[in-house]
């Protein structure tokens, strides 16, 4: 169970980092300005929420893909 949680946490963190860099490319050049703007507005939670919704969509596709692959695996074993 811990292994699964670690795997999902790594996926979530990688997705969070990817989305941050895609939506705010200035984080690579001037992160202090971006974080200062976020602090002024007070929107600390929105990156986590956006990432959670994208993660849910990704998790759904992973589930569907693994469900479909189970049918092909059973055909090979018979």
C-alpha positions as CSV (number, residue, x, y, z in Angstrom):
1,X,0.0,0.0,0.0
2,X,2.8,2.4,0.8
3,X,4.5,1.6,-2.5
4,X,1.3,2.6,-4.4
5,X,0.9,5.8,-2.4
6,X,4.5,6.7,-3.1
7,X,4.0,6.0,-6.8
8,X,0.8,8.2,-6.9
9,X,2.5,11.0,-5.0
10,X,5.4,11.0,-7.4
11,X,2.9,11.2,-10.3
12,X,1.0,14.0,-8.6
13,X,4.2,15.9,-7.9
14,X,5.5,15.5,-11.4
15,X,2.2,16.6,-12.8
16,X,2.1,19.6,-10.5
17,X,5.6,20.6,-11.6
18,X,4.8,20.1,-15.3
19,X,1.6,22.2,-15.0
20,X,3.4,25.0,-13.2
21,X,6.0,25.2,-15.9
22,X,3.5,25.0,-18.7
23,X,1.2,27.7,-17.2
24,X,3.9,30.0,-15.8
25,X,7.1,29.7,-17.8
26,X,8.5,32.7,-15.9
27,X,8.9,30.4,-12.9
28,X,12.2,29.3,-14.5
29,X,13.6,32.8,-14.9
30,X,12.1,34.8,-12.0
31,X,10.3,32.7,-9.5
32,X,10.4,35.3,-6.7
33,X,8.3,37.7,-8.7
34,X,5.7,35.0,-9.5
35,X,5.5,33.8,-5.9
36,X,5.3,37.4,-4.7
37,X,2.3,38.0,-7.1
38,X,0.7,34.8,-5.8
39,X,1.2,36.0,-2.2
40,X,-0.4,39.4,-3.0
41,X,-3.5,37.8,-4.5
42,X,-3.6,35.1,-1.9
43,X,-4.4,32.2,-4.2
44,X,-2.2,29.5,-2.7
45,X,-4.6,26.6,-3.3
46,X,-5.4,26.9,-7.0
47,X,-2.3,25.1,-8.3
48,X,-3.1,22.1,-6.1
49,X,-6.8,22.1,-7.2
50,X,-6.0,22.4,-10.9
51,X,-3.5,19.6,-10.6
52,X,-6.0,17.4,-8.7
53,X,-8.5,17.8,-11.5
54,X,-6.0,16.9,-14.1
55,X,-4.8,14.0,-12.0
56,X,-8.3,12.7,-11.8
57,X,-8.7,12.8,-15.5
58,X,-5.3,11.1,-15.9
59,X,-6.2,8.5,-13.3
60,X,-9.5,7.7,-15.2
61,X,-7.6,7.2,-18.4
62,X,-5.0,5.0,-16.6
63,X,-7.9,2.9,-15.1
64,X,-9.6,2.5,-18.5
65,X,-6.4,1.5,-20.2
66,X,-5.5,-1.1,-17.5
67,X,-9.1,-2.4,-17.7
68,X,-8.8,-2.9,-21.5
69,X,-5.4,-4.4,-21.2
70,X,-6.7,-7.1,-18.8
71,X,-8.9,-8.5,-21.6
72,X,-5.8,-8.8,-23.9
73,X,-3.8,-10.4,-21.1
74,X,-6.4,-13.1,-20.5
75,X,-6.6,-14.0,-24.1
76,X,-2.9,-14.6,-24.3
77,X,-3.0,-16.9,-21.2
78,X,-5.8,-19.1,-22.5
